[in-house]
Amino acid sequence: MNIKKVFFLLFTTFVFQSAFSQKDGYWDKDRATTEEISVSARDRIVIKTQDFPVGTTEVVYRITLLDQNQQMAGSLVSVLKAIPDPTGISQGSAGAVFILSKISGDDKCKYAIFSKEELASKYKKDGKTDDACLVQDTPVSKDAKRLSTEKSACMTSNSGNLWFGFESKNWIMNQKIILEVVPWVDLKLSRGWSAENRKTIIDQCKTSNLAQKMTNSDDFCVCILDKIQTKYKFKEFQKLLAIERSKAFKDFGKKCFDETGASKIVYSSLRKQATDLAKQELYGAAIAKLNTIINDGKATALDYNAIGNSYILTKQYGKAIKFLKEGEKLDDSELLIKLNLAHAYLLNKNYSSAKAIYKEYQAQNVTDSLSWAEKVRQDFETFKKSGIQNDDFKRVLKLMEK
């Protein structure tokens, strides 16, 4: 393989990796700081940057000292256009050299960076750099650095600006200093969804009625947070009326309830609780659990059968008939519903309707191993233990023998 092909492959690989390693953000040239400063001999001066936009995670700055008639060869903004994201600056010395000014004068200065205005003001008075987040104590004619929220105290504690303090080391002449600061804006964070703001949504979600039905609502609440972040900037969401925010939570909650599988877990848990309560003969509590499933529109035919059975055992026969008929609409082949409907008719003094059902299905099984007739006998014994007596029980049992 000749050297040209090797070079082409290496260049192609570099370009490909750069393209796919770009961060999701941009250099904000509109909020860049470009200041030409004249510092008097043996003097100190403080320069405040432009306000950093919401979502600023890094800045690149360049300081260049020029001789009296020198002009900058190119702005830092124009240089950074060639660097797709801040990581390109940190991938070796080439990046740092690239953003340095091509020219500089013979003068030198010291500088310090402060994250708060009061600290910068104090420096201007006494020249002490103890409170600075970065100090360049060796005089330089030019310098360039990248500051990030991950590694620099200047970015982790700043209030949306930085203050650059310069001290002239020229004992005779004024100095001409060019300060350039360009912020990098993370697109996702630029929408205002900081960790603290995201936490407020999660905390609010955790107190919702749906979340409190779950043993673990983490995935559910994260789903709601993602949908809110996608649709709204944080300030937009905060400006909504309380009733509008509530509706947003409700609408997104319904979607996330199904999307995260939370609905299956919640309703399975409610069914198990209802079954356990019925076994303890706490039929009223079991009915309440089943009603939750029904009211949410998530009931199966067997849920209607279960609530119908509990209504029978609490002698609420009219309600039992109503719910069992709803169950029939979902599954007309479910014989447990047919049987409980016959029981409800019988106990509600409608023997003729009950008899027709008992007779129609007497030759079938209600499960793979339990006959219709045997299930009738078992249910009548359960009714008697619960204090439910009916003279027609014997008539039905005799009917089963024919």
C-alpha positions in Angstrom: 0.0 0.0 0.0 1.6 3.3 -1.0 2.0 6.3 1.3 -0.8 8.3 -0.4 -3.4 5.6 0.3 -2.2 5.3 3.9 -2.6 9.0 4.4 -6.0 9.0 2.7 -7.3 6.2 5.0 -5.9 7.9 8.1 -7.5 11.3 7.1 -10.8 9.6 6.3 -10.8 7.8 9.7 -10.1 11.0 11.5 -12.9 12.9 9.7 -15.3 10.0 10.3 -14.5 9.8 14.0 -14.8 13.6 14.4 -18.1 13.7 12.7 -19.6 11.1 15.0 -18.0 12.2 18.2 -19.5 15.7 18.0 -21.4 16.8 21.1 -25.0 18.0 20.8 -24.4 21.7 21.1 -22.9 24.8 19.5 -20.5 27.7 19.9 -22.6 30.7 20.8 -21.0 33.5 18.7 -23.8 35.9 19.7 -22.9 35.7 23.3 -19.2 35.7 22.8 -17.1 38.3 24.6 -14.5 40.3 22.6 -12.9 43.2 24.4 -9.9 45.3 23.5 -8.5 46.6 26.7 -5.9 49.2 27.4 -4.2 48.6 30.8 -2.2 51.5 32.2 1.3 50.9 33.3 1.5 48.9 36.6 -2.3 49.0 36.8 -5.0 46.3 37.3 -8.3 46.0 35.5 -11.3 43.7 35.6 -13.5 42.7 32.6 -16.9 41.0 32.9 -17.9 38.6 30.2 -21.2 38.7 28.3 -23.9 36.7 30.1 -23.6 33.0 29.3 -26.7 31.5 27.8 -28.7 28.8 29.7 -27.0 25.5 29.0 -23.4 26.7 28.9 -21.2 23.9 29.9 -17.8 25.1 28.7 -16.0 28.2 27.5 -12.9 28.7 25.5 -11.0 32.0 26.1 -8.0 33.5 24.4 -5.8 36.4 25.7 -3.5 38.2 23.3 -1.2 41.1 24.0 -0.5 43.3 21.0 2.0 45.9 20.2 0.7 49.4 19.5 -0.1 49.0 15.8 -0.8 45.2 15.7 -4.2 43.8 14.6 -5.7 40.4 15.3 -5.3 38.0 12.4 -8.6 36.2 13.1 -11.2 36.2 15.8 -11.6 33.3 18.2 -15.2 32.7 17.0 -13.9 32.2 13.4 -11.2 29.8 14.6 -13.7 27.7 16.7 -15.9 27.2 13.6 -13.3 24.6 12.5 -13.6 22.7 15.8 -17.0 20.8 16.0 -17.0 20.5 19.8 -14.9 21.3 22.9 -13.4 17.8 23.0 -11.5 18.6 19.8 -9.5 21.2 21.8 -8.5 18.7 24.5 -7.4 15.9 22.2 -3.7 16.9 22.4 -1.5 20.0 22.2 -2.6 20.6 18.5 -6.0 21.9 19.6 -4.5 24.3 22.1 -2.0 25.6 19.6 -4.7 26.0 17.0 -6.7 28.4 19.1 -3.7 30.5 20.2 -3.3 33.8 18.4 -0.9 33.7 15.5 0.6 37.0 16.7 1.4 38.8 19.9 3.4 41.7 21.1 6.4 41.8 23.4 4.4 42.9 26.4 3.3 40.4 29.1 0.7 40.4 31.8 -0.6 38.2 34.6 -4.2 37.5 34.9 -6.7 35.7 37.2 -10.3 34.6 36.7 -13.1 35.0 39.2 -16.6 33.4 39.4 -18.2 36.2 41.4 -18.2 39.9 41.0 -17.4 40.7 44.6 -14.2 38.5 44.5 -13.1 40.3 41.3 -13.7 43.8 42.9 -11.6 42.8 45.9 -8.8 41.7 43.5 -8.9 45.0 41.7 -8.3 46.8 45.0 -5.6 44.6 46.6 -4.3 42.5 43.8 -4.7 39.3 45.8 -5.7 36.2 43.8 -6.5 33.9 46.8 -10.2 33.8 45.8 -9.6 33.3 42.1 -10.7 30.1 40.4 -7.8 30.3 38.0 -4.5 32.2 38.3 -1.8 32.8 35.6 1.0 34.0 37.8 3.7 33.8 35.2 3.5 36.8 32.8 2.4 35.7 29.3 2.1 37.5 26.0 -0.7 35.1 24.9 -2.7 32.3 26.4 -5.8 30.1 25.6 -7.7 27.6 27.7 -10.9 25.6 27.8 -12.9 25.7 31.0 -15.6 23.1 31.6 -18.2 22.4 34.3 -16.6 18.9 34.7 -13.2 20.1 35.5 -13.0 23.8 36.3 -14.2 25.6 39.5 -14.7 28.6 37.4 -17.6 26.9 35.6 -19.1 24.9 38.5 -19.6 27.9 40.8 -20.2 30.8 38.4 -23.4 32.7 38.2 -23.6 33.1 34.4 -20.5 35.3 33.9 -16.8 35.2 34.5 -14.6 38.1 35.6 -11.1 38.4 34.1 -8.6 40.4 36.2 -5.4 41.7 34.4 -2.3 43.1 35.9 0.1 45.0 33.7 3.8 44.1 34.0 4.8 47.0 31.8 6.3 49.6 34.1 6.3 52.4 31.5 3.8 52.0 28.6 0.1 51.1 28.5 -0.7 47.5 27.3 -3.2 46.5 24.6 -4.9 43.3 25.6 -7.5 41.4 23.5 -9.8 39.2 25.6 -12.1 36.7 23.7 -14.4 34.3 25.5 -16.8 31.9 23.6 -19.3 29.8 25.4 -20.3 26.2 24.3 -24.0 25.6 24.8 -25.4 22.1 25.4 -28.6 21.9 23.4 -30.4 19.7 25.9 -29.4 21.9 28.9 -30.2 25.1 26.9 -33.8 24.2 27.4 -33.3 24.9 31.1 -33.6 21.3 32.4 -30.9 21.3 35.0 -30.5 18.4 37.4 -32.4 20.5 40.1 -35.2 21.3 37.7 -35.6 17.7 36.6 -35.7 16.6 40.2 -38.7 19.0 40.9 -40.7 17.1 38.1 -39.7 13.7 39.5 -40.7 14.7 43.0 -44.0 16.0 41.8 -44.6 12.8 39.9 -43.8 10.6 42.9 -46.8 12.2 44.8 -49.3 11.6 42.0 -52.1 9.1 42.5 -50.8 6.8 39.7 -47.3 6.7 41.1 -48.5 5.9 44.6 -50.2 2.8 43.2 -46.8 1.4 42.2 -44.2 -0.3 44.4 -41.5 1.3 42.2 -42.5 4.4 40.2 -39.0 5.4 39.0 -39.4 4.3 35.3 -42.9 5.8 35.2 -41.7 9.2 36.5 -38.6 9.3 34.3 -41.0 8.6 31.3 -43.1 11.6 32.3 -40.0 13.8 32.7 -38.8 12.9 29.2 -42.1 13.8 27.6 -42.3 17.1 29.4 -38.6 18.0 28.5 -39.3 17.1 24.9 -42.4 19.3 24.6 -41.5 22.3 26.9 -38.5 24.3 27.9 -38.3 24.6 31.7 -39.3 28.3 31.7 -42.2 27.5 29.3 -43.5 24.7 31.6 -43.2 27.0 34.7 -45.2 29.7 33.0 -48.2 27.3 32.4 -51.2 27.8 34.6 -51.5 25.3 37.4 -54.5 23.6 35.7 -52.4 23.3 32.5 -49.5 21.7 34.3 -51.8 19.3 36.0 -53.3 18.3 32.6 -49.8 17.8 31.2 -49.0 15.5 34.0 -52.3 13.6 33.6 -51.9 13.2 29.8 -48.3 12.2 29.9 -49.1 9.9 32.9 -51.7 8.0 30.9 -49.2 7.4 28.1 -46.3 6.4 30.4 -48.6 4.2 32.5 -48.9 1.8 29.5 -45.5 2.5 27.8 -43.5 1.5 30.9 -45.5 -1.6 31.7 -46.6 0.0 35.0 -50.3 -0.7 34.3 -49.8 -4.5 34.1 -47.9 -4.5 37.3 -50.3 -2.2 39.1 -53.4 -4.1 38.0 -51.9 -7.5 38.6 -51.1 -6.3 42.2 -54.7 -5.1 42.7 -56.1 -8.4 41.5 -53.9 -10.3 43.9 -54.9 -8.1 46.7 -58.6 -8.5 45.9 -58.1 -12.3 45.8 -56.4 -12.3 49.1 -59.0 -10.1 50.7 -61.8 -12.3 49.4 -60.1 -15.4 50.9 -60.1 -13.6 54.2 -63.8 -12.9 53.7 -63.1 -9.1 53.5 -65.4 -8.8 50.5 -66.0 -5.0 50.8 -62.3 -4.3 50.6 -62.0 -6.8 47.7 -64.8 -5.0 45.9 -63.0 -1.6 46.3 -59.8 -3.0 44.7 -61.7 -4.5 41.8 -63.7 -1.3 41.3 -60.4 0.6 40.8 -59.5 -1.7 37.9 -63.0 -1.4 36.4 -63.2 2.3 36.8 -59.8 2.7 35.0 -61.1 0.7 32.1 -58.6 -2.2 32.6 -61.0 -5.0 33.8 -61.1 -8.4 32.2 -64.1 -10.8 32.2 -62.7 -12.6 35.2 -62.4 -9.2 37.1 -66.2 -8.8 36.6 -66.7 -12.4 37.7 -64.7 -11.8 40.9 -66.6 -8.6 41.8 -69.9 -10.3 41.0 -69.0 -13.1 43.4 -68.1 -10.7 46.1 -71.4 -8.8 45.7 -73.3 -12.1 46.0 -71.4 -13.0 49.2 -72.3 -9.5 50.6 -76.0 -10.1 49.5 -75.9 -7.2 46.9 -77.6 -9.3 44.3 -78.7 -6.5 42.0 -75.1 -5.1 41.7 -73.8 -8.7 41.2 -76.2 -9.1 38.2 -75.2 -5.7 36.8 -71.4 -6.5 36.9 -71.7 -10.1 35.7 -73.7 -9.0 32.7 -70.8 -6.5 31.9 -68.4 -9.5 32.1 -70.6 -11.5 29.7 -70.1 -8.7 27.1 -66.3 -9.2 27.3 -66.4 -13.0 27.2 -69.7 -14.8 26.6 -68.0 -18.2 26.8 -66.8 -17.8 30.4 -68.9 -20.3 32.4 -67.8 -19.0 35.8 -69.6 -15.8 34.9 -72.7 -17.8 33.7 -72.7 -19.7 37.0 -72.5 -16.7 39.2 -75.2 -15.0 37.2 -77.4 -18.0 37.8 -76.6 -17.7 41.6 -77.4 -14.0 41.6 -80.8 -14.6 39.8 -81.6 -17.4 42.2 -80.8 -15.4 45.4 -82.6 -12.3 43.9 -85.8 -14.4 43.7 -85.7 -15.0 40.0 -85.8 -18.8 39.9 -86.9 -19.1 36.3 -84.0 -17.1 34.9 -81.6 -19.0 37.2 -83.0 -22.4 36.2 -82.6 -21.7 32.5 -78.8 -21.1 33.1 -78.3 -24.0 35.5 -80.0 -26.4 33.0 -78.2 -25.1 29.9 -74.7 -25.7 31.1 -75.1 -28.6 33.5 -73.3 -31.0 31.2 -70.2 -28.9 30.9 -67.1 -28.2 33.0 -66.3 -24.8 34.4 -62.6 -25.6 34.4 -60.5 -28.4 32.9 -61.2 -30.6 35.9 -64.2 -29.2 37.7 -67.7 -30.0 36.5 -70.6 -27.5 36.4 -72.6 -29.6 38.9 -69.8 -29.9 41.3 -69.1 -26.2 41.3 -72.8 -25.5 42.0 -72.5 -27.8 45.1 -69.3 -26.1 46.3 -70.8 -22.6 45.8 -73.9 -23.5 47.8 -71.8 -24.7 50.7 -69.8 -21.4 50.6 -73.1 -19.4 50.6 -74.3 -21.4 53.7 -71.1 -20.7 55.6 -71.5 -17.0 54.8 -75.0 -17.1 56.2 -76.8 -17.1 52.9 -79.7 -19.6 52.9 -82.3 -20.3 50.1 -85.0 -22.9 49.9 -84.3 -23.3 46.2 -80.8 -24.7 46.7 -82.2 -28.2 47.0 -84.3 -27.7 43.9 -81.3 -26.7 41.9 -79.2 -29.6 43.1 -82.0 -32.0 42.1 -82.1 -30.3 38.8 -78.4 -31.1 38.3 -79.2 -34.9 38.9 -81.6 -35.1 36.0 
